[in-house]
Amino acid sequence: MRALGSRDVFDAPRRCHLSWPLAGNGAPLLLIQGTGVGGETWRPQIDALQEEFACLSFDNRGFGASQPLAGALSVERMADDAIALMDAQGWETAHVAGHSLGGLVAQFVANKVRRRVRSLSLLCTISKGADATTLTGWHLRIGLRTAIGTKRMRRRAFLEMVFTEAEIAELRDFDGACERLACLYGHDLATQPSISMKQLRAMAKADATPFLPAFAGLPTLVVTATHDRITRPACGRAIAAAIPGARYVELDSARAAPITRSTELNAVLREHLVAAEREWRAASVAAG
């Protein structure tokens, strides 16, 4: 099953029209994506989970079908958007998963409406936005290469930012792979969406670390990628250490692990979600 919904989120002086696809049946699962990409980046996870979960993905405000940006952007505001979509779908509670910036948004969602979150899945993310946005020599070099040169050169630079060299080597048809990836990311890999810089500035100001200990008792999965040079494994380990009972998993990949290592990640994610759903149902029965 695949349905399309829409939601107007009102802000002075304008409103943002959020649009979302819903795929599958079963327990509700809200998927929040990262910087400069659309909700379709969750396609490998949706395809694997939709037999057991109703998967709601969406474009963040200012990207793709969710327009206009309508004012200043903040992680807290993005969390409000995610909660508004739960309301629009009629979900009192849901499992919440986020990748990169989306993982930070997911932490803010849990802080705002803790009772409505059945579980957290935090993939290649941080709790303090500054940890991912502080510029290093590598950031400056790779960022420059994604902005200059031929389209093919810029696409290669983008892939070097999110794939390992081994994963790039696995792309036997480089140009064809870039076209397929563009469908997932929601843009040509050679061109970065203008919203990306606004999202990065919003992320740099956000810090979820003060409220992580309050997530004790909330089933939480933290997944990192060994070769992720933006949301480094140390950031994920710090999140897992701060949330009592959180499970930590590290994959031999880079920040595009949900795409490049989808089979392995999906198995871990499904195990976490099924166990958390079972726990949530048992608690609901016990509470009457």
ChimeraX attribute file (.defattr): number of C-alpha atoms within 10 A of each C-alpha:
attribute: neighborCount
match mode: 1-to-1
recipient: residues
	/A:1	9
	/A:2	12
	/A:3	10
	/A:4	10
	/A:5	14
	/A:6	16
	/A:7	17
	/A:8	16
	/A:9	16
	/A:10	11
	/A:11	10
	/A:12	7
	/A:13	7
	/A:14	12
	/A:15	15
	/A:16	19
	/A:17	18
	/A:18	26
	/A:19	20
	/A:20	20
	/A:21	16
	/A:22	21
	/A:23	22
	/A:24	20
	/A:25	16
	/A:26	13
	/A:27	19
	/A:28	24
	/A:29	31
	/A:30	26
	/A:31	24
	/A:32	29
	/A:33	28
	/A:34	25
	/A:35	19
	/A:36	23
	/A:37	21
	/A:38	24
	/A:39	23
	/A:40	18
	/A:41	26
	/A:42	23
	/A:43	19
	/A:44	18
	/A:45	21
	/A:46	22
	/A:47	13
	/A:48	16
	/A:49	22
	/A:50	21
	/A:51	15
	/A:52	16
	/A:53	21
	/A:54	22
	/A:55	28
	/A:56	28
	/A:57	26
	/A:58	27
	/A:59	24
	/A:60	29
	/A:61	24
	/A:62	23
	/A:63	22
	/A:64	20
	/A:65	17
	/A:66	20
	/A:67	17
	/A:68	15
	/A:69	17
	/A:70	17
	/A:71	13
	/A:72	8
	/A:73	18
	/A:74	19
	/A:75	26
	/A:76	19
	/A:77	16
	/A:78	23
	/A:79	24
	/A:80	18
	/A:81	21
	/A:82	25
	/A:83	22
	/A:84	17
	/A:85	24
	/A:86	19
	/A:87	13
	/A:88	13
	/A:89	16
	/A:90	9
	/A:91	16
	/A:92	12
	/A:93	20
	/A:94	20
	/A:95	22
	/A:96	29
	/A:97	27
	/A:98	23
	/A:99	29
	/A:100	26
	/A:101	28
	/A:102	28
	/A:103	26
	/A:104	31
	/A:105	33
	/A:106	31
	/A:107	28
	/A:108	24
	/A:109	24
	/A:110	23
	/A:111	17
	/A:112	15
	/A:113	13
	/A:114	16
	/A:115	12
	/A:116	17
	/A:117	22
	/A:118	23
	/A:119	27
	/A:120	28
	/A:121	23
	/A:122	31
	/A:123	30
	/A:124	31
	/A:125	31
	/A:126	33
	/A:127	29
	/A:128	19
	/A:129	24
	/A:130	17
	/A:131	18
	/A:132	20
	/A:133	16
	/A:134	10
	/A:135	12
	/A:136	9
	/A:137	8
	/A:138	12
	/A:139	15
	/A:140	10
	/A:141	11
	/A:142	15
	/A:143	16
	/A:144	13
	/A:145	18
	/A:146	24
	/A:147	17
	/A:148	12
	/A:149	13
	/A:150	12
	/A:151	15
	/A:152	15
	/A:153	15
	/A:154	23
	/A:155	23
	/A:156	20
	/A:157	23
	/A:158	20
	/A:159	20
	/A:160	16
	/A:161	22
	/A:162	20
	/A:163	22
	/A:164	21
	/A:165	14
	/A:166	9
	/A:167	17
	/A:168	16
	/A:169	11
	/A:170	12
	/A:171	12
	/A:172	9
	/A:173	9
	/A:174	15
	/A:175	13
	/A:176	11
	/A:177	13
	/A:178	19
	/A:179	13
	/A:180	12
	/A:181	17
	/A:182	17
	/A:183	15
	/A:184	19
	/A:185	19
	/A:186	18
	/A:187	17
	/A:188	18
	/A:189	22
	/A:190	23
	/A:191	13
	/A:192	16
	/A:193	18
	/A:194	11
	/A:195	18
	/A:196	16
	/A:197	13
	/A:198	17
	/A:199	21
	/A:200	21
	/A:201	16
	/A:202	20
	/A:203	28
	/A:204	18
	/A:205	13
	/A:206	18
	/A:207	18
	/A:208	17
	/A:209	16
	/A:210	10
	/A:211	15
	/A:212	19
	/A:213	14
	/A:214	14
	/A:215	20
	/A:216	13
	/A:217	12
	/A:218	20
	/A:219	24
	/A:220	26
	/A:221	23
	/A:222	27
	/A:223	25
	/A:224	29
	/A:225	24
	/A:226	19
	/A:227	21
	/A:228	22
	/A:229	15
	/A:230	23
	/A:231	26
	/A:232	20
	/A:233	24
	/A:234	13
	/A:235	19
	/A:236	24
	/A:237	19
	/A:238	15
	/A:239	25
	/A:240	22
	/A:241	16
	/A:242	19
	/A:243	22
	/A:244	17
	/A:245	15
	/A:246	20
	/A:247	16
	/A:248	17
	/A:249	16
	/A:250	17
	/A:251	18
	/A:252	12
	/A:253	21
	/A:254	27
	/A:255	26
	/A:256	21
	/A:257	27
	/A:258	22
	/A:259	18
	/A:260	19
	/A:261	17
	/A:262	18
	/A:263	15
	/A:264	12
	/A:265	21
	/A:266	19
	/A:267	14
	/A:268	14
	/A:269	22
	/A:270	16
	/A:271	11
	/A:272	18
	/A:273	27
	/A:274	14
	/A:275	12
	/A:276	19
	/A:277	18
	/A:278	11
	/A:279	14
	/A:280	17
	/A:281	12
	/A:282	11
	/A:283	11
	/A:284	10
	/A:285	8
	/A:286	8
	/A:287	7
	/A:288	5
